[in-house]
């Protein structure tokens, strides 16, 4: 009886990623200077927030965050999806509890993935700042002409 209870406990603890990790994650956005407008695309409905802020997204979403503030260059960060160790373990838990159906659910919901970078941290550059110009080189001096032998010596 104890063995059966232990196996059942292991199966529930090692369940599929959609059960252990969920199908959504919270993503934080920060900027220097703060107070910039972050526009998140790839959600069911595009949203904006003022940095620092956070939002909840489905793990299978293809996301991009555009940070904009008057007087600064706009920056767009495309988030990638990565399978961390916890996600891989949850996905592998399907071998014990979820089987092929659990693997299919995890693949469809992206439950085994995390978005990177998280947090999204951006340093905005002031608009109109040209890269530092190089100082011009001083003109080269012409080499002195070779000395002429004196006449009559």
N, CA, C and O atoms as a GROMACS GRO file, in nm:
protein
  612
    1UNK      N    1   0.083  -0.120   0.000
    1UNK     CA    2   0.000   0.000   0.000
    1UNK      C    3   0.087   0.126   0.000
    1UNK      O    4   0.057   0.223  -0.069
    2UNK      N    5   0.196   0.124   0.078
    2UNK     CA    6   0.286   0.240   0.083
    2UNK      C    7   0.351   0.265  -0.052
    2UNK      O    8   0.369   0.380  -0.092
    3UNK      N    9   0.387   0.159  -0.121
    3UNK     CA   10   0.451   0.174  -0.252
    3UNK      C   11   0.355   0.240  -0.350
    3UNK      O   12   0.395   0.329  -0.424
    4UNK      N   13   0.231   0.198  -0.350
    4UNK     CA   14   0.131   0.258  -0.439
    4UNK      C   15   0.113   0.406  -0.407
    4UNK      O   16   0.105   0.488  -0.497
    5UNK      N   17   0.106   0.439  -0.279
    5UNK     CA   18   0.092   0.580  -0.238
    5UNK      C   19   0.214   0.661  -0.281
    5UNK      O   20   0.200   0.775  -0.325
    6UNK      N   21   0.334   0.604  -0.267
    6UNK     CA   22   0.457   0.674  -0.305
    6UNK      C   23   0.460   0.698  -0.456
    6UNK      O   24   0.495   0.808  -0.500
    7UNK      N   25   0.423   0.598  -0.535
    7UNK     CA   26   0.421   0.613  -0.680
    7UNK      C   27   0.318   0.719  -0.721
    7UNK      O   28   0.345   0.802  -0.809
    8UNK      N   29   0.201   0.717  -0.658
    8UNK     CA   30   0.100   0.818  -0.688
    8UNK      C   31   0.149   0.958  -0.654
    8UNK      O   32   0.125   1.052  -0.729
    9UNK      N   33   0.219   0.974  -0.541
    9UNK     CA   34   0.273   1.103  -0.502
    9UNK      C   35   0.378   1.151  -0.602
    9UNK      O   36   0.377   1.267  -0.642
   10UNK      N   37   0.467   1.062  -0.643
   10UNK     CA   38   0.569   1.098  -0.742
   10UNK      C   39   0.505   1.139  -0.874
   10UNK      O   40   0.552   1.233  -0.939
   11UNK      N   41   0.401   1.070  -0.914
   11UNK     CA   42   0.334   1.103  -1.041
   11UNK      C   43   0.271   1.240  -1.035
   11UNK      O   44   0.274   1.314  -1.134
   12UNK      N   45   0.212   1.277  -0.921
   12UNK     CA   46   0.149   1.409  -0.913
   12UNK      C   47   0.252   1.520  -0.901
   12UNK      O   48   0.232   1.629  -0.954
   13UNK      N   49   0.363   1.494  -0.832
   13UNK     CA   50   0.466   1.597  -0.819
   13UNK      C   51   0.544   1.615  -0.948
   13UNK      O   52   0.591   1.725  -0.977
   14UNK      N   53   0.559   1.511  -1.024
   14UNK     CA   54   0.633   1.519  -1.150
   14UNK      C   55   0.542   1.534  -1.268
   14UNK      O   56   0.576   1.488  -1.377
   15UNK      N   57   0.428   1.597  -1.250
   15UNK     CA   58   0.329   1.610  -1.356
   15UNK      C   59   0.377   1.698  -1.468
   15UNK      O   60   0.490   1.747  -1.466
   16UNK      N   61   0.292   1.719  -1.566
   16UNK     CA   62   0.330   1.794  -1.684
   16UNK      C   63   0.355   1.941  -1.652
   16UNK      O   64   0.309   1.993  -1.550
   17UNK      N   65   0.426   2.008  -1.741
   17UNK     CA   66   0.467   2.147  -1.718
   17UNK      C   67   0.346   2.240  -1.708
   17UNK      O   68   0.351   2.337  -1.633
   18UNK      N   69   0.240   2.213  -1.783
   18UNK     CA   70   0.124   2.302  -1.775
   18UNK      C   71   0.060   2.298  -1.637
   18UNK      O   72  -0.003   2.395  -1.595
   19UNK      N   73   0.076   2.187  -1.565
   19UNK     CA   74   0.024   2.177  -1.429
   19UNK      C   75   0.120   2.240  -1.330
   19UNK      O   76   0.079   2.315  -1.242
   20UNK      N   77   0.250   2.208  -1.343
   20UNK     CA   78   0.347   2.254  -1.244
   20UNK      C   79   0.392   2.398  -1.264
   20UNK      O   80   0.426   2.465  -1.167
   21UNK      N   81   0.392   2.448  -1.389
   21UNK     CA   82   0.443   2.583  -1.417
   21UNK      C   83   0.335   2.680  -1.464
   21UNK      O   84   0.352   2.801  -1.454
   22UNK      N   85   0.226   2.629  -1.514
   22UNK     CA   86   0.121   2.716  -1.566
   22UNK      C   87   0.146   2.752  -1.711
   22UNK      O   88   0.254   2.727  -1.765
   23UNK      N   89   0.046   2.811  -1.774
   23UNK     CA   90   0.056   2.846  -1.915
   23UNK      C   91   0.083   2.995  -1.935
   23UNK      O   92   0.092   3.042  -2.048
   24UNK      N   93   0.098   3.070  -1.824
   24UNK     CA   94   0.130   3.213  -1.834
   24UNK      C   95   0.249   3.243  -1.744
   24UNK      O   96   0.285   3.165  -1.656
   25UNK      N   97   0.310   3.359  -1.771
   25UNK     CA   98   0.420   3.406  -1.687
   25UNK      C   99   0.414   3.558  -1.677
   25UNK      O  100   0.358   3.625  -1.764
   26UNK      N  101   0.472   3.610  -1.570
   26UNK     CA  102   0.478   3.755  -1.550
   26UNK      C  103   0.612   3.805  -1.603
   26UNK      O  104   0.717   3.751  -1.568
   27UNK      N  105   0.609   3.908  -1.686
   27UNK     CA  106   0.730   3.967  -1.744
   27UNK      C  107   0.740   4.110  -1.695
   27UNK      O  108   0.645   4.187  -1.704
   28UNK      N  109   0.857   4.146  -1.644
   28UNK     CA  110   0.882   4.280  -1.592
   28UNK      C  111   0.956   4.363  -1.696
   28UNK      O  112   1.038   4.311  -1.772
   29UNK      N  113   0.926   4.494  -1.699
   29UNK     CA  114   0.990   4.587  -1.792
   29UNK      C  115   1.041   4.706  -1.712
   29UNK      O  116   0.966   4.764  -1.633
   30UNK      N  117   1.166   4.744  -1.733
   30UNK     CA  118   1.224   4.861  -1.667
   30UNK      C  119   1.307   4.938  -1.768
   30UNK      O  120   1.360   4.881  -1.864
   31UNK      N  121   1.318   5.069  -1.746
   31UNK     CA  122   1.398   5.151  -1.835
   31UNK      C  123   1.473   5.256  -1.754
   31UNK      O  124   1.432   5.294  -1.645
   32UNK      N  125   1.584   5.300  -1.812
   32UNK     CA  126   1.658   5.413  -1.759
   32UNK      C  127   1.658   5.516  -1.870
   32UNK      O  128   1.715   5.489  -1.976
   33UNK      N  129   1.598   5.632  -1.852
   33UNK     CA  130   1.523   5.675  -1.734
   33UNK      C  131   1.387   5.605  -1.726
   33UNK      O  132   1.334   5.558  -1.827
   34UNK      N  133   1.333   5.600  -1.606
   34UNK     CA  134   1.202   5.538  -1.588
   34UNK      C  135   1.094   5.634  -1.639
   34UNK      O  136   1.123   5.747  -1.676
   35UNK      N  137   0.972   5.587  -1.640
   35UNK     CA  138   0.862   5.670  -1.688
   35UNK      C  139   0.842   5.664  -1.838
   35UNK      O  140   0.770   5.747  -1.894
   36UNK      N  141   0.904   5.568  -1.905
   36UNK     CA  142   0.887   5.552  -2.048
   36UNK      C  143   0.762   5.468  -2.074
   36UNK      O  144   0.716   5.395  -1.986
   37UNK      N  145   0.707   5.479  -2.193
   37UNK     CA  146   0.590   5.400  -2.230
   37UNK      C  147   0.637   5.271  -2.296
   37UNK      O  148   0.710   5.273  -2.395
   38UNK      N  149   0.594   5.159  -2.240
   38UNK     CA  150   0.626   5.026  -2.296
   38UNK      C  151   0.501   4.975  -2.366
   38UNK      O  152   0.395   4.964  -2.305
   39UNK      N  153   0.513   4.943  -2.493
   39UNK     CA  154   0.404   4.886  -2.571
   39UNK      C  155   0.438   4.741  -2.599
   39UNK      O  156   0.542   4.711  -2.657
   40UNK      N  157   0.350   4.652  -2.556
   40UNK     CA  158   0.374   4.509  -2.570
   40UNK      C  159   0.288   4.456  -2.684
   40UNK      O  160   0.166   4.468  -2.680
   41UNK      N  161   0.352   4.399  -2.785
   41UNK     CA  162   0.278   4.338  -2.895
   41UNK      C  163   0.295   4.187  -2.886
   41UNK      O  164   0.396   4.137  -2.835
   42UNK      N  165   0.197   4.116  -2.936
   42UNK     CA  166   0.198   3.970  -2.932
   42UNK      C  167   0.100   3.915  -2.830
   42UNK      O  168   0.081   3.794  -2.821
   43UNK      N  169   0.038   4.003  -2.753
   43UNK     CA  170  -0.067   3.961  -2.659
   43UNK      C  171  -0.198   3.953  -2.735
   43UNK      O  172  -0.208   3.996  -2.849
   44UNK      N  173  -0.299   3.897  -2.671
   44UNK     CA  174  -0.431   3.891  -2.736
   44UNK      C  175  -0.478   4.031  -2.773
   44UNK      O  176  -0.537   4.051  -2.879
   45UNK      N  177  -0.452   4.127  -2.686
   45UNK     CA  178  -0.480   4.268  -2.716
   45UNK      C  179  -0.355   4.347  -2.678
   45UNK      O  180  -0.309   4.336  -2.564
   46UNK      N  181  -0.298   4.427  -2.771
   46UNK     CA  182  -0.178   4.503  -2.737
   46UNK      C  183  -0.203   4.589  -2.613
   46UNK      O  184  -0.313   4.640  -2.593
   47UNK      N  185  -0.102   4.604  -2.531
   47UNK     CA  186  -0.118   4.684  -2.410
   47UNK      C  187   0.002   4.776  -2.393
   47UNK      O  188   0.109   4.752  -2.449
   48UNK      N  189  -0.019   4.880  -2.315
   48UNK     CA  190   0.090   4.971  -2.281
   48UNK      C  191   0.094   4.987  -2.130
   48UNK      O  192  -0.007   4.972  -2.061
   49UNK      N  193   0.214   5.017  -2.080
   49UNK     CA  194   0.231   5.047  -1.938
   49UNK      C  195   0.347   5.144  -1.926
   49UNK      O  196   0.425   5.162  -2.020
   50UNK      N  197   0.359   5.206  -1.810
   50UNK     CA  198   0.466   5.302  -1.785
   50UNK      C  199   0.572   5.234  -1.699
   50UNK      O  200   0.542   5.180  -1.593
   51UNK      N  201   0.697   5.240  -1.745
   51UNK     CA  202   0.806   5.171  -1.674
   51UNK      C  203   0.836   5.238  -1.542
   51UNK      O  204   0.831   5.361  -1.531
   52UNK      N  205   0.870   5.159  -1.439
   52UNK     CA  206   0.875   5.013  -1.438
   52UNK      C  207   0.735   4.954  -1.428
   52UNK      O  208   0.648   5.009  -1.360
   53UNK      N  209   0.715   4.842  -1.496
   53UNK     CA  210   0.584   4.777  -1.495
   53UNK      C  211   0.601   4.629  -1.524
   53UNK      O  212   0.712   4.583  -1.552
   54UNK      N  213   0.492   4.556  -1.518
   54UNK     CA  214   0.495   4.414  -1.552
   54UNK      C  215   0.362   4.377  -1.616
   54UNK      O  216   0.262   4.448  -1.602
   55UNK      N  217   0.362   4.265  -1.685
   55UNK     CA  218   0.241   4.216  -1.750
   55UNK      C  219   0.245   4.065  -1.752
   55UNK      O  220   0.351   4.004  -1.737
   56UNK      N  221   0.128   4.005  -1.771
   56UNK     CA  222   0.116   3.860  -1.777
   56UNK      C  223   0.094   3.821  -1.923
   56UNK      O  224   0.010   3.880  -1.992
   57UNK      N  225   0.170   3.721  -1.968
   57UNK     CA  226   0.159   3.676  -2.108
   57UNK      C  227   0.154   3.525  -2.112
   57UNK      O  228   0.208   3.457  -2.024
   58UNK      N  229   0.089   3.473  -2.214
   58UNK     CA  230   0.090   3.330  -2.236
   58UNK      C  231   0.232   3.288  -2.274
   58UNK      O  232   0.301   3.359  -2.347
   59UNK      N  233   0.273   3.174  -2.224
   59UNK     CA  234   0.410   3.127  -2.248
   59UNK      C  235   0.437   3.099  -2.395
   59UNK      O  236   0.553   3.101  -2.438
   60UNK      N  237   0.334   3.072  -2.475
   60UNK     CA  238   0.356   3.042  -2.616
   60UNK      C  239   0.347   3.166  -2.705
   60UNK      O  240   0.354   3.154  -2.828
   61UNK      N  241   0.331   3.285  -2.647
   61UNK     CA  242   0.318   3.409  -2.725
   61UNK      C  243   0.452   3.453  -2.782
   61UNK      O  244   0.556   3.439  -2.718
   62UNK      N  245   0.448   3.506  -2.904
   62UNK     CA  246   0.565   3.571  -2.965
   62UNK      C  247   0.554   3.718  -2.929
   62UNK      O  248   0.466   3.788  -2.980
   63UNK      N  249   0.643   3.766  -2.843
   63UNK     CA  250   0.631   3.900  -2.786
   63UNK      C  251   0.740   3.994  -2.832
   63UNK      O  252   0.852   3.953  -2.862
   64UNK      N  253   0.705   4.122  -2.838
   64UNK     CA  254   0.802   4.229  -2.860
   64UNK      C  255   0.760   4.345  -2.770
   64UNK      O  256   0.641   4.373  -2.755
   65UNK      N  257   0.859   4.412  -2.711
   65UNK     CA  258   0.834   4.526  -2.623
   65UNK      C  259   0.903   4.647  -2.684
   65UNK      O  260   1.024   4.646  -2.705
   66UNK      N  261   0.824   4.752  -2.712
   66UNK     CA  262   0.880   4.877  -2.764
   66UNK      C  263   0.876   4.980  -2.652
   66UNK      O  264   0.771   5.006  -2.595
   67UNK      N  265   0.992   5.039  -2.622
   67UNK     CA  266   1.005   5.138  -2.515
   67UNK      C  267   1.024   5.274  -2.582
   67UNK      O  268   1.112   5.290  -2.667
   68UNK      N  269   0.942   5.371  -2.542
   68UNK     CA  270   0.948   5.503  -2.604
   68UNK      C  271   0.930   5.610  -2.497
   68UNK      O  272   0.846   5.597  -2.409
   69UNK      N  273   1.010   5.716  -2.508
   69UNK     CA  274   0.997   5.832  -2.418
   69UNK      C  275   1.036   5.954  -2.498
   69UNK      O  276   1.136   5.952  -2.570
   70UNK      N  277   0.958   6.063  -2.486
   70UNK     CA  278   0.993   6.184  -2.561
   70UNK      C  279   1.136   6.228  -2.532
   70UNK      O  280   1.180   6.231  -2.417
   71UNK      N  281   1.208   6.261  -2.639
   71UNK     CA  282   1.347   6.306  -2.626
   71UNK      C  283   1.447   6.192  -2.632
   71UNK      O  284   1.568   6.216  -2.625
   72UNK      N  285   1.399   6.068  -2.644
   72UNK     CA  286   1.488   5.952  -2.647
   72UNK      C  287   1.458   5.866  -2.768
   72UNK      O  288   1.347   5.865  -2.820
   73UNK      N  289   1.560   5.792  -2.813
   73UNK     CA  290   1.543   5.699  -2.924
   73UNK      C  291   1.456   5.582  -2.877
   73UNK      O  292   1.476   5.529  -2.768
   74UNK      N  293   1.362   5.542  -2.959
   74UNK     CA  294   1.276   5.428  -2.929
   74UNK      C  295   1.356   5.299  -2.945
   74UNK      O  296   1.442   5.289  -3.033
   75UNK      N  297   1.328   5.200  -2.860
   75UNK     CA  298   1.395   5.070  -2.871
   75UNK      C  299   1.290   4.959  -2.868
   75UNK      O  300   1.195   4.964  -2.791
   76UNK      N  301   1.310   4.859  -2.953
   76UNK     CA  302   1.222   4.743  -2.955
   76UNK      C  303   1.304   4.620  -2.919
   76UNK      O  304   1.408   4.593  -2.980
   77UNK      N  305   1.256   4.545  -2.821
   77UNK     CA  306   1.320   4.422  -2.777
   77UNK      C  307   1.228   4.306  -2.814
   77UNK      O  308   1.113   4.303  -2.771
   78UNK      N  309   1.277   4.211  -2.891
   78UNK     CA  310   1.201   4.091  -2.925
   78UNK      C  311   1.238   3.984  -2.825
   78UNK      O  312   1.355   3.951  -2.808
   79UNK      N  313   1.137   3.930  -2.758
   79UNK     CA  314   1.161   3.826  -2.659
   79UNK      C  315   1.167   3.691  -2.729
   79UNK      O  316   1.090   3.663  -2.821
   80UNK      N  317   1.259   3.608  -2.684
   80UNK     CA  318   1.271   3.473  -2.738
   80UNK      C  319   1.216   3.375  -2.635
   80UNK      O  320   1.196   3.410  -2.519
   81UNK      N  321   1.190   3.253  -2.679
   81UNK     CA  322   1.141   3.150  -2.589
   81UNK      C  323   1.253   3.050  -2.564
   81UNK      O  324   1.321   3.006  -2.657
   82UNK      N  325   1.271   3.014  -2.437
   82UNK     CA  326   1.377   2.925  -2.396
   82UNK      C  327   1.317   2.818  -2.304
   82UNK      O  328   1.221   2.845  -2.233
   83UNK      N  329   1.373   2.699  -2.306
   83UNK     CA  330   1.327   2.593  -2.216
   83UNK      C  331   1.426   2.582  -2.101
   83UNK      O  332   1.534   2.525  -2.118
   84UNK      N  333   1.390   2.636  -1.983
   84UNK     CA  334   1.480   2.625  -1.867
   84UNK      C  335   1.472   2.485  -1.807
   84UNK      O  336   1.390   2.402  -1.849
   85UNK      N  337   1.557   2.459  -1.708
   85UNK     CA  338   1.560   2.327  -1.645
   85UNK      C  339   1.424   2.290  -1.585
   85UNK      O  340   1.380   2.176  -1.597
   86UNK      N  341   1.357   2.386  -1.522
   86UNK     CA  342   1.226   2.357  -1.461
   86UNK      C  343   1.124   2.320  -1.568
   86UNK      O  344   1.041   2.232  -1.545
   87UNK      N  345   1.129   2.385  -1.682
   87UNK     CA  346   1.037   2.353  -1.790
   87UNK      C  347   1.064   2.216  -1.849
   87UNK      O  348   0.971   2.141  -1.880
   88UNK      N  349   1.192   2.183  -1.863
   88UNK     CA  350   1.228   2.052  -1.917
   88UNK      C  351   1.185   1.942  -1.821
   88UNK      O  352   1.137   1.837  -1.864
   89UNK      N  353   1.202   1.967  -1.691
   89UNK     CA  354   1.161   1.867  -1.592
   89UNK      C  355   1.009   1.847  -1.595
   89UNK      O  356   0.960   1.734  -1.587
   90UNK      N  357   0.935   1.957  -1.606
   90UNK     CA  358   0.789   1.945  -1.614
   90UNK      C  359   0.745   1.872  -1.739
   90UNK      O  360   0.652   1.791  -1.736
   91UNK      N  361   0.813   1.901  -1.851
   91UNK     CA  362   0.779   1.834  -1.976
   91UNK      C  363   0.811   1.685  -1.965
   91UNK      O  364   0.734   1.600  -2.010
   92UNK      N  365   0.927   1.653  -1.904
   92UNK     CA  366   0.965   1.513  -1.885
   92UNK      C  367   0.870   1.442  -1.789
   92UNK      O  368   0.854   1.320  -1.797
   93UNK      N  369   0.807   1.516  -1.700
   93UNK     CA  370   0.711   1.457  -1.607
   93UNK      C  371   0.594   1.392  -1.679
   93UNK      O  372   0.522   1.311  -1.621
   94UNK      N  373   0.575   1.427  -1.804
   94UNK     CA  374   0.469   1.364  -1.883
   94UNK      C  375   0.494   1.215  -1.901
   94UNK      O  376   0.400   1.138  -1.921
   95UNK      N  377   0.620   1.174  -1.894
   95UNK     CA  378   0.649   1.031  -1.907
   95UNK      C  379   0.586   0.954  -1.793
   95UNK      O  380   0.545   0.839  -1.810
   96UNK      N  381   0.576   1.018  -1.674
   96UNK     CA  382   0.516   0.952  -1.558
   96UNK      C  383   0.365   0.970  -1.552
   96UNK      O  384   0.292   0.875  -1.525
   97UNK      N  385   0.318   1.092  -1.579
   97UNK     CA  386   0.178   1.121  -1.552
   97UNK      C  387   0.096   1.157  -1.674
   97UNK      O  388  -0.020   1.115  -1.684
   98UNK      N  389   0.151   1.233  -1.766
   98UNK     CA  390   0.068   1.288  -1.872
   98UNK      C  391   0.069   1.212  -2.002
   98UNK      O  392  -0.025   1.223  -2.081
   99UNK      N  393   0.174   1.135  -2.026
   99UNK     CA  394   0.183   1.062  -2.151
   99UNK      C  395   0.188   1.154  -2.272
   99UNK      O  396   0.224   1.270  -2.262
  100UNK      N  397   0.150   1.099  -2.386
  100UNK     CA  398   0.153   1.176  -2.511
  100UNK      C  399   0.055   1.292  -2.508
  100UNK      O  400   0.083   1.398  -2.565
  101UNK      N  401  -0.057   1.274  -2.443
  101UNK     CA  402  -0.155   1.383  -2.435
  101UNK      C  403  -0.095   1.500  -2.358
  101UNK      O  404  -0.106   1.615  -2.401
  102UNK      N  405  -0.031   1.473  -2.244
  102UNK     CA  406   0.033   1.579  -2.166
  102UNK      C  407   0.143   1.648  -2.243
  102UNK      O  408   0.157   1.770  -2.234
  103UNK      N  409   0.222   1.573  -2.319
  103UNK     CA  410   0.326   1.633  -2.402
  103UNK      C  411   0.265   1.725  -2.507
  103UNK      O  412   0.318   1.833  -2.534
  104UNK      N  413   0.154   1.680  -2.566
  104UNK     CA  414   0.087   1.764  -2.666
  104UNK      C  415   0.033   1.892  -2.606
  104UNK      O  416   0.042   1.999  -2.667
  105UNK      N  417  -0.024   1.882  -2.486
  105UNK     CA  418  -0.076   2.001  -2.418
  105UNK      C  419   0.038   2.097  -2.387
  105UNK      O  420   0.025   2.217  -2.411
  106UNK      N  421   0.149   2.045  -2.335
  106UNK     CA  422   0.264   2.131  -2.303
  106UNK      C  423   0.320   2.198  -2.428
  106UNK      O  424   0.355   2.316  -2.425
  107UNK      N  425   0.328   2.123  -2.537
  107UNK     CA  426   0.381   2.180  -2.660
  107UNK      C  427   0.288   2.290  -2.713
  107UNK      O  428   0.335   2.394  -2.758
  108UNK      N  429   0.158   2.266  -2.707
  108UNK     CA  430   0.062   2.364  -2.760
  108UNK      C  431   0.056   2.491  -2.674
  108UNK      O  432   0.040   2.601  -2.727
  109UNK      N  433   0.067   2.476  -2.542
  109UNK     CA  434   0.056   2.592  -2.453
  109UNK      C  435   0.189   2.659  -2.427
  109UNK      O  436   0.194   2.769  -2.371
  110UNK      N  437   0.299   2.594  -2.466
  110UNK     CA  438   0.431   2.650  -2.438
  110UNK      C  439   0.466   2.645  -2.290
  110UNK      O  440   0.552   2.720  -2.245
  111UNK      N  441   0.400   2.559  -2.215
  111UNK     CA  442   0.416   2.555  -2.069
  111UNK      C  443   0.558   2.528  -2.025
  111UNK      O  444   0.596   2.565  -1.914
  112UNK      N  445   0.638   2.464  -2.108
  112UNK     CA  446   0.775   2.434  -2.070
  112UNK      C  447   0.871   2.548  -2.101
  112UNK      O  448   0.990   2.538  -2.070
  113UNK      N  449   0.822   2.657  -2.161
  113UNK     CA  450   0.911   2.766  -2.202
  113UNK      C  451   0.901   2.888  -2.112
  113UNK      O  452   0.801   2.909  -2.042
  114UNK      N  453   1.006   2.968  -2.114
  114UNK     CA  454   1.010   3.100  -2.050
  114UNK      C  455   1.053   3.201  -2.156
  114UNK      O  456   1.128   3.167  -2.248
  115UNK      N  457   1.006   3.325  -2.143
  115UNK     CA  458   1.049   3.432  -2.232
  115UNK      C  459   1.182   3.488  -2.182
  115UNK      O  460   1.202   3.501  -2.061
  116UNK      N  461   1.271   3.522  -2.275
  116UNK     CA  462   1.399   3.584  -2.242
  116UNK      C  463   1.415   3.706  -2.328
  116UNK      O  464   1.381   3.698  -2.446
  117UNK      N  465   1.463   3.819  -2.280
  117UNK     CA  466   1.503   3.841  -2.142
  117UNK      C  467   1.382   3.869  -2.053
  117UNK      O  468   1.282   3.924  -2.099
  118UNK      N  469   1.392   3.832  -1.931
  118UNK     CA  470   1.292   3.864  -1.829
  118UNK      C  471   1.366   3.879  -1.698
  118UNK      O  472   1.411   3.780  -1.641
  119UNK      N  473   1.380   4.001  -1.649
  119UNK     CA  474   1.313   4.124  -1.688
  119UNK      C  475   1.375   4.186  -1.813
  119UNK      O  476   1.491   4.164  -1.845
  120UNK      N  477   1.292   4.266  -1.882
  120UNK     CA  478   1.338   4.345  -1.996
  120UNK      C  479   1.391   4.475  -1.937
  120UNK      O  480   1.315   4.551  -1.877
  121UNK      N  481   1.520   4.502  -1.954
  121UNK     CA  482   1.582   4.624  -1.900
  121UNK      C  483   1.646   4.699  -2.016
  121UNK      O  484   1.730   4.644  -2.088
  122UNK      N  485   1.606   4.826  -2.032
  122UNK     CA  486   1.652   4.906  -2.145
  122UNK      C  487   1.710   5.038  -2.094
  122UNK      O  488   1.652   5.101  -2.005
  123UNK      N  489   1.824   5.080  -2.150
  123UNK     CA  490   1.879   5.212  -2.125
  123UNK      C  491   1.854   5.294  -2.251
  123UNK      O  492   1.911   5.266  -2.357
  124UNK      N  493   1.770   5.395  -2.239
  124UNK     CA  494   1.734   5.478  -2.354
  124UNK      C  495   1.845   5.579  -2.384
  124UNK      O  496   1.908   5.632  -2.293
  125UNK      N  497   1.867   5.603  -2.513
  125UNK     CA  498   1.968   5.699  -2.557
  125UNK      C  499   1.899   5.829  -2.598
  125UNK      O  500   1.798   5.826  -2.669
  126UNK      N  501   1.953   5.944  -2.554
  126UNK     CA  502   1.891   6.071  -2.594
  126UNK      C  503   1.886   6.084  -2.746
  126UNK      O  504   1.979   6.044  -2.816
  127UNK      N  505   1.777   6.140  -2.795
  127UNK     CA  506   1.757   6.158  -2.939
  127UNK      C  507   1.853   6.264  -2.991
  127UNK      O  508   1.878   6.365  -2.924
  128UNK      N  509   1.907   6.241  -3.110
  128UNK     CA  510   1.993   6.340  -3.174
  128UNK      C  511   2.137   6.336  -3.127
  128UNK      O  512   2.218   6.418  -3.169
  129UNK      N  513   2.171   6.242  -3.041
  129UNK     CA  514   2.310   6.232  -2.997
  129UNK      C  515   2.388   6.158  -3.104
  129UNK      O  516   2.371   6.038  -3.123
  130UNK      N  517   2.475   6.231  -3.174
  130UNK     CA  518   2.558   6.168  -3.275
  130UNK      C  519   2.676   6.101  -3.206
  130UNK      O  520   2.720   6.146  -3.100
  131UNK      N  521   2.726   5.994  -3.264
  131UNK     CA  522   2.845   5.932  -3.205
  131UNK      C  523   2.958   6.034  -3.199
  131UNK      O  524   2.967   6.122  -3.284
  132UNK      N  525   3.043   6.021  -3.101
  132UNK     CA  526   3.152   6.116  -3.084
  132UNK      C  527   3.236   6.122  -3.211
  132UNK      O  528   3.281   6.020  -3.263
  133UNK      N  529   3.255   6.244  -3.260
  133UNK     CA  530   3.333   6.263  -3.382
  133UNK      C  531   3.481   6.256  -3.349
  133UNK      O  532   3.525   6.299  -3.243
  134UNK      N  533   3.556   6.201  -3.441
  134UNK     CA  534   3.700   6.193  -3.421
  134UNK      C  535   3.761   6.328  -3.454
  134UNK      O  536   3.721   6.394  -3.549
  135UNK      N  537   3.859   6.368  -3.375
  135UNK     CA  538   3.928   6.495  -3.400
  135UNK      C  539   4.010   6.480  -3.528
  135UNK      O  540   4.068   6.375  -3.552
  136UNK      N  541   4.014   6.586  -3.611
  136UNK     CA  542   4.092   6.575  -3.734
  136UNK      C  543   4.242   6.564  -3.701
  136UNK      O  544   4.289   6.619  -3.601
  137UNK      N  545   4.312   6.494  -3.786
  137UNK     CA  546   4.456   6.480  -3.767
  137UNK      C  547   4.525   6.609  -3.809
  137UNK      O  548   4.482   6.676  -3.903
  138UNK      N  549   4.632   6.644  -3.738
  138UNK     CA  550   4.707   6.762  -3.784
  138UNK      C  551   4.773   6.730  -3.917
  138UNK      O  552   4.806   6.614  -3.944
  139UNK      N  553   4.793   6.833  -4.002
  139UNK     CA  554   4.854   6.806  -4.133
  139UNK      C  555   4.998   6.754  -4.114
  139UNK      O  556   5.067   6.792  -4.019
  140UNK      N  557   5.039   6.669  -4.206
  140UNK     CA  558   5.175   6.617  -4.201
  140UNK      C  559   5.271   6.722  -4.251
  140UNK      O  560   5.241   6.797  -4.344
  141UNK      N  561   5.383   6.728  -4.188
  141UNK     CA  562   5.487   6.820  -4.236
  141UNK      C  563   5.561   6.755  -4.351
  141UNK      O  564   5.586   6.635  -4.352
  142UNK      N  565   5.594   6.838  -4.446
  142UNK     CA  566   5.673   6.788  -4.558
  142UNK      C  567   5.816   6.768  -4.509
  142UNK      O  568   5.867   6.846  -4.428
  143UNK      N  569   5.880   6.664  -4.559
  143UNK     CA  570   6.019   6.638  -4.521
  143UNK      C  571   6.106   6.749  -4.579
  143UNK      O  572   6.082   6.794  -4.691
  144UNK      N  573   6.208   6.794  -4.503
  144UNK     CA  574   6.294   6.901  -4.558
  144UNK      C  575   6.371   6.848  -4.679
  144UNK      O  576   6.405   6.730  -4.685
  145UNK      N  577   6.398   6.938  -4.778
  145UNK     CA  578   6.471   6.891  -4.898
  145UNK      C  579   6.613   6.849  -4.856
  145UNK      O  580   6.667   6.898  -4.758
  146UNK      N  581   6.673   6.757  -4.932
  146UNK     CA  582   6.808   6.715  -4.900
  146UNK      C  583   6.904   6.833  -4.912
  146UNK      O  584   6.886   6.922  -4.995
  147UNK      N  585   7.004   6.832  -4.829
  147UNK     CA  586   7.104   6.942  -4.830
  147UNK      C  587   7.182   6.939  -4.960
  147UNK      O  588   7.222   6.833  -5.007
  148UNK      N  589   7.205   7.059  -5.018
  148UNK     CA  590   7.281   7.072  -5.144
  148UNK      C  591   7.427   7.100  -5.109
  148UNK      O  592   7.457   7.180  -5.020
  149UNK      N  593   7.518   7.034  -5.180
  149UNK     CA  594   7.659   7.067  -5.154
  149UNK      C  595   7.687   7.211  -5.200
  149UNK      O  596   7.634   7.258  -5.300
  150UNK      N  597   7.772   7.277  -5.124
  150UNK     CA  598   7.803   7.417  -5.156
  150UNK      C  599   7.890   7.422  -5.280
  150UNK      O  600   7.974   7.334  -5.301
  151UNK      N  601   7.872   7.524  -5.362
  151UNK     CA  602   7.949   7.539  -5.485
  151UNK      C  603   8.088   7.592  -5.452
  151UNK      O  604   8.102   7.680  -5.367
  152UNK      N  605   8.186   7.539  -5.515
  152UNK     CA  606   8.323   7.586  -5.500
  152UNK      C  607   8.396   7.520  -5.385
  152UNK      O  608   8.503   7.569  -5.347
  153UNK      N  609   8.351   7.423  -5.333
  153UNK     CA  610   8.430   7.359  -5.230
  153UNK      C  611   8.498   7.239  -5.279
  153UNK      O  612   8.569   7.173  -5.203
   0.00000   0.00000   0.00000
